[in-house]
């Protein structure tokens, strides 16, 4: 049992070779989001925007979090969206998110939830 535990601990400490780096939403280094909203009737909202990449590495697997905020700044609606394909270095890619609203939203925000920079992958 002790050998098994030591093996597991050793394997967990060995760095894995990877071709991508994953960043949390707090540090979307080089990525930025711009968007507009359009009501599509009833409680449906369409969010159109683009993710811009100012870094030297392409970004893949970009996930977005859209939130509707009430007058007090509390989140009252939420939806996730994804950028299709890769955001090239020094480039941008458009996205669309469909959201159901609660009706009490005063403003919206869209932020990058997660992504991967492709290291040595070119555009």
Buried (B, 14 or more C-beta within 10 A) or exposed (E): EEEEEEEEEEEEEEEEEEEBEEBEEEEBEBBEBEBEBEEEEEEEBEBEBBBBBEBEBBBBEBEBBBBBBBEEEEEBBEBEBEBEEBBBBEBBBEBEBEBEBEEEBEEBEBEBBBBBBBEEBEE
